[in-house]
Amino acid sequence: MAAIRIVRETGSTNDDVAALARDGAPEGLWLRAERQTGGKGRQGRAWQSPAGNLYASTLVRVDPRHPPPPSLALVAAVALHEAVSRHTKRARIKWPNDIVIDRAKLAGILLERQADAVVIGFGVNLAHHPEDIDRPAASLGARVTPDALLRRLVACFETWLERWREQGLTPVRAAWLAGAHPVGTPLASGGAEGLFDGLDESGALRLRLPDGAIRVVHAGDVFLI
């Protein structure tokens, strides 16, 4: 059962939830901040966090009986895509778990391991999006409130987390592919350019190189060309 806490301001909701996880907080806890002063993205990037956008984190207690914890990145992406798609049909998933609109980043997800828990942070541009970064960004608009989107996200995430545990990665992978850019989309990763060739059975990205070889990408940045 989800329990949502809301604070006016904090450094990072992921850091706060990680601390709560260390203290034994149960799965299902969600923390939303109206504003973050130390928001962060993947690979230590700063995440601009003005009031009006959604910044929220939750924790999942992992168990060896379930699929590998890194595949929670796909669960989170599918849930967020489903939640956002109520407001726009143009959103697509970019590997592993960004949400983009017409190649512009709408939302990002950050997963961090904390002992037997995975902390999952969501940042979604609603009222604002950054203008001074090295890649295009987009926002849904102020008509979508952080509270409303979070309620929808919590419901979607609970549904997909249960499927992941009970049915494995197969339905999650299928939903991810259905929400992503089409197979054949030009991508770049790790200095190589190629075409999106789907996901392997573990959820890693398949990149078809110009010579026909397949490069499997397990981690790193991926860019739409």
Salt bridges, closest charged atoms under 4 A:
GLU9 OE1 - ARG35 NH1 2.67
ASP15 OD1 - LYS40 NZ 2.59
GLU27 OE1 - ARG165 NH2 2.67
ASP63 OD1 - ARG65 NE 2.94
ASP98 OD2 - LYS94 NZ 3.53
ASP98 OD1 - LYS105 NZ 3.45
ASP102 OD2 - ARG90 NH2 2.36
GLU112 OE2 - LYS40 NZ 3.22
ASP116 OD1 - ARG61 NH1 2.56
GLU131 OE2 - HIS129 NE2 3.40
ASP134 OD1 - ARG135 NE 3.42
ASP147 OD1 - ARG32 NH2 2.97
ASP197 OD2 - ARG206 NH2 2.58
ASP197 OD1 - ARG208 NH2 3.43
ASP221 OD1 - ARG42 NH1 3.07
ASP221 OD2 - ARG45 NH2 2.45
